[in-house]
Amino acid sequence: MPQNLAPSERRDMALWCFPIITDLVRERYVAEIGAAGASIFNLAFSHSHLWRARILDDAISVRKAREDLGGNMRQVGLPLHLVEDIDEEILDELMSVVTQRFHRSPQKASTCGQILLHIAKNLAYTPAALSAA
C-alpha cells in the first residue's frame, strides 16, 4: 500500500501540494472569521502542516499538527467540525489537481491517488476526536 512508496514520491507530493492546501485553508478560515490576521495565519499554518504530515505518512507529526490545529480552532472559537469540511475540500481539490497535472503520467497519477486514498481512509477524526487531541 502507500506506506511502501518511496519517500521521495511522498516528499515531492508534499512540496507541490503545500501551497495549494495553504491557499485553500486560508480562504476558508478568512470566510469563517471575516478578516485576515495572526489567527488566520496560525490556523492555515497548522492545517497545512497537518496535511503535509499526512502526505509524508508521519504519524508523530500528524498527532502534533492535529493538537496544534485543535488548539488554534478553540482559541478563535471556530467549530471543530469545520476541519472535516475543509479536509473534504482539500481531498477534492488535490484529486482534481492530480488528475489534471498527471494526465499524461498514469503511474504518477496512480501513486498520488494511492496516497490520497490512504489519507481519506484515515480521516477518522470527528469534532469529538479533535477536541480530545
C-alpha positions as CSV (number, residue, x, y, z in Angstrom):
1,M,0.0,0.0,0.0
2,P,1.1,3.7,0.1
3,Q,3.5,3.0,3.0
4,N,5.7,1.1,0.5
5,L,6.1,4.2,-1.7
6,A,9.5,5.7,-1.9
7,P,9.9,8.6,0.5
8,S,10.9,10.8,-2.5
9,E,7.4,10.3,-4.0
10,R,5.8,11.5,-0.8
11,R,8.2,14.4,-0.4
12,D,7.6,15.5,-4.0
13,M,3.9,15.4,-3.5
14,A,4.1,17.2,-0.1
15,L,6.1,20.0,-1.8
16,W,3.7,20.7,-4.7
17,C,0.6,20.3,-2.5
18,F,1.6,22.6,0.3
19,P,0.8,25.9,-1.4
20,I,-2.4,24.6,-2.8
21,I,-3.5,23.4,0.6
22,T,-2.4,26.6,2.3
23,D,-4.3,28.8,-0.1
24,L,-7.5,26.7,0.3
25,V,-7.4,26.6,4.1
26,R,-6.6,30.3,4.3
27,E,-9.6,31.2,2.1
28,R,-11.9,29.0,4.2
29,Y,-10.7,30.4,7.5
30,V,-11.0,34.0,6.3
31,A,-14.6,33.2,5.2
32,E,-15.3,31.9,8.7
33,I,-13.6,34.6,10.7
34,G,-14.1,37.5,8.3
35,A,-10.7,39.0,8.3
36,A,-7.1,38.0,7.8
37,G,-4.7,38.2,10.7
38,A,-2.5,36.2,13.0
39,S,-5.3,33.8,13.8
40,I,-5.8,33.0,10.2
41,F,-2.1,32.5,9.7
42,N,-1.9,30.1,12.7
43,L,-4.9,28.1,11.5
44,A,-3.7,27.9,7.9
45,F,-0.2,27.0,9.1
46,S,-1.3,24.2,11.4
47,H,-3.8,22.8,9.0
48,S,-1.3,22.9,6.1
49,H,1.3,21.1,8.3
50,L,-1.3,18.5,9.3
51,W,-1.8,17.7,5.6
52,R,2.0,17.7,4.9
53,A,2.4,15.2,7.7
54,R,-0.4,13.1,6.3
55,I,1.1,13.0,2.8
56,L,4.5,12.1,4.3
57,D,2.8,9.4,6.4
58,D,4.4,10.8,9.6
59,A,2.2,9.7,12.4
60,I,4.1,11.6,15.1
61,S,3.8,14.9,13.1
62,V,0.2,14.2,12.3
63,R,-0.6,13.9,16.0
64,K,1.3,17.1,16.8
65,A,-0.3,19.1,14.0
66,R,-3.7,17.8,15.0
67,E,-3.1,19.0,18.5
68,D,-2.0,22.4,17.3
69,L,-4.9,22.8,14.9
70,G,-7.4,21.8,17.7
71,G,-5.9,24.4,20.0
72,N,-6.0,27.1,17.3
73,M,-9.6,26.3,16.5
74,R,-10.6,26.5,20.2
75,Q,-8.6,29.7,20.6
76,V,-10.6,31.5,17.9
77,G,-13.9,29.9,18.7
78,L,-14.4,28.0,15.4
79,P,-16.5,24.9,15.4
80,L,-14.3,21.8,15.2
81,H,-16.5,20.2,12.5
82,L,-15.1,22.9,10.2
83,V,-11.9,20.9,10.0
84,E,-13.7,17.9,8.5
85,D,-15.5,20.1,5.9
86,I,-12.2,21.7,4.9
87,D,-10.4,18.3,4.7
88,E,-13.1,17.1,2.3
89,E,-12.5,20.2,0.1
90,I,-8.7,19.6,0.3
91,L,-9.2,16.0,-0.9
92,D,-11.4,17.0,-3.7
93,E,-9.0,19.7,-4.8
94,L,-6.0,17.5,-4.7
95,M,-7.7,14.7,-6.6
96,S,-8.6,17.3,-9.3
97,V,-5.1,18.6,-9.4
98,V,-3.6,15.1,-9.6
99,T,-5.9,14.3,-12.5
100,Q,-5.1,17.4,-14.4
101,R,-1.4,17.6,-13.6
102,F,-0.5,14.0,-14.3
103,H,-3.0,13.1,-17.0
104,R,0.0,12.0,-19.2
105,S,1.7,10.1,-16.5
106,P,-0.7,7.4,-15.3
107,Q,1.9,5.9,-12.9
108,K,2.4,9.2,-11.1
109,A,-1.3,9.9,-11.0
110,S,-1.8,6.4,-9.5
111,T,0.9,7.0,-6.9
112,C,-0.6,10.3,-5.8
113,G,-4.1,8.8,-5.9
114,Q,-3.0,6.0,-3.6
115,I,-1.5,8.5,-1.2
116,L,-4.8,10.5,-1.1
117,L,-6.9,7.3,-0.8
118,H,-4.8,6.3,2.2
119,I,-5.3,9.7,3.7
120,A,-9.1,9.6,3.0
121,K,-9.4,6.3,4.8
122,N,-7.7,7.6,7.8
123,L,-9.6,10.9,8.1
124,A,-11.4,9.4,11.1
125,Y,-11.3,12.4,13.4
126,T,-14.5,13.9,14.3
127,P,-15.0,17.0,16.4
128,A,-15.0,14.8,19.5
129,A,-11.7,13.2,18.5
130,L,-10.2,16.6,17.6
131,S,-11.2,18.1,20.9
132,A,-9.7,15.1,22.8
133,A,-6.3,15.6,21.0
